[in-house]
Amino acid sequence: MNTNAIEISVGTSRDIQGISYLQEQNLAANNGTLSAALPESVIAEMMAEMPVIVARSGDKVLGFLMTSTLTKNADMPIIKAMLASYSGSENAFLYGPICVSSEARNQGLAKQMFAALRPRVAGKEGVLFIRNDNVASLKAHVNMGMSVVAEFEFSGKSYSVFSFIG
């Protein structure tokens, strides 16, 4: 796949179905690495509050990077567990999930989506978690300049909490 044909931009309502499909394909239950799938209505609400960055080729969503306020998904058990270990600064927001389709991996899309996000969250602290057995994601986020600030356990799995300033 040629990355020249891939557009990175803030997602819109036309991307919601593609985001939903991609997250379903990458759930842990389907041998992926995403811990949970968000309903399309929640994705739409997140888009209204914070930038959701999308990588697409034509109408096909190849990747997404979601963000939300700290309170948006704070009722999800895994988010509660993360926030109990590290709640972030006064202006913190939740970064993630981030996902790239299997056909578009190893082309730098995660890094490109992160670069597109940074100016939109300038001066704010992004807080995220990654399951510790997801070595590729751990390495990618360290390479993007993020730091581990805490760890937590959830449903028998170990997670690292990362932080960065936009």
N, C-alpha and C positions, 0 to 999 in steps of 0.2 A: 504494500500500500504506500502510495506517495503522499508524504505529509504536506506537500504543496497544495493538495486538493482538500486539505482539512482546515476548516474554519474554527477558530477558538473565539468565543464571545459569551456575553451574559445570556443565559437561557431565557426562553420565553414560553408562553403557554403551549406553543406548537411542539416543544421538546419534551413535555411531561410524559407522554406515552412511551417515548424512546428511553427516557431515564428509567421509568418504571420497568420496562422490559429488561434493560441492562442490569438493573439491581437484582431482579428476580433470577436472572441467569447466573449471577455471581454470589448468591447466598451460600453460607456455609452448608446448608442443607442440600445444596446442589453442587457440592465440592468446590465452592468458591470461598472467598474470604470475608464477605460482608456479614455482619452479625445480625442485621435486621433489615427488613424492607419497609419503606415508608409508603403509606397510601398516597395515591395521586392528589387527593385533596390537601394533604399535609405538604407535599412538594410544592403545590401552588401557593399555599400560605407562606412557605419558606421563601419562595421567589419574590413575594410581595414585600418581605421584610429585609432580606439580605441578598447579596448576589449569589446566584448559582451559575457556575461557569460550565459551559458545554463545549465539547469538541464534536464537530459533525462533518460528515461528508455528504453533501446534498441534504436530504432530509433524514439521513440515518445518524442517530446519536452513537458516537464511538467512545465517548467518555463524558464523565461529569464530575464536578467538584461542588458539593453542597456546603452551604454555610447557614447558620441560624443563630438567633439570639440564645443566650444561655438558658432562658426560661422556656423556649419553644418546645423542646422535646425532653424537658427535665423530668417528666413523669415516666419516661422509659426506664426500666430497671437498670440497664447497662449504663445509661447516662447518669442516673442517680449514683451508681457505684463510682463512676469516674469523678463526678463532682465532689463526692465525699473524700476522695484522695487528693484532689487538687481543684479548687474552685476558680482559679484565675483571678485576674485583676478586675478592677471596677468596670473597665470597658471591654472585658473579654467576650468572645463569641465562640460558638462551636464550629469547628472546621471538620467537614466530612459528613458522610463518607465521600471518598474519592474512588472512582472506578474507571478502568479502561477496558474496552472489549478485548477479547483474546486475539482478534485479528489485527488490532492496532497497538498491541503492546510492544515494548522495546523500541519505540520511536520518539520517546521524550515527551509524550502528551501530558503526563502528570506534571512534569516540570513546566511545560508551556501553560497549562491551566492555572498552576500556582502563580506563575509570573503574571498572568492576566488578572488574577484575584488581588494581588498585593496592593496595587495603587487604589483599589476600591475599598480597602480596609486599613489604609495608612494610619499608623499610630495605635491601632487596636491590637489586643492580644488574641491570637488564635489558639484554641485549646482542642486537642484531639486525642484519641486513643487508638492503639494498634495492638492486635493480638500478638503476643511474643513469638508465636510460631510462624508468623507472616514475615519471614526474613527479608524478602524483596521489598516490602513496604517499609519496614524499619530502616533499611539501608537507603531507600529513596528519600525518605523524609529527613534523615540525617544529612544526606547530600544536598538537600534543599535548604539547609541551615537551621533546621529545627533541633530543639534540645529536649531530652527526657527530663521531666520535672517530678514525676511520681510513678508509682506502679499500683495496680490493684488486681484483685481476683474476682472473677464473676463466672458462675456456673462451671466451676472447676478449671477454668482457663486463666492464664496470666496475661495481663495487659500492661503496656507502657503508655504513660500520658506524656504527650509532647506539647511544647509551647513555642510560639514565635510571635514576633511583633511585625505587623504589616507595614 
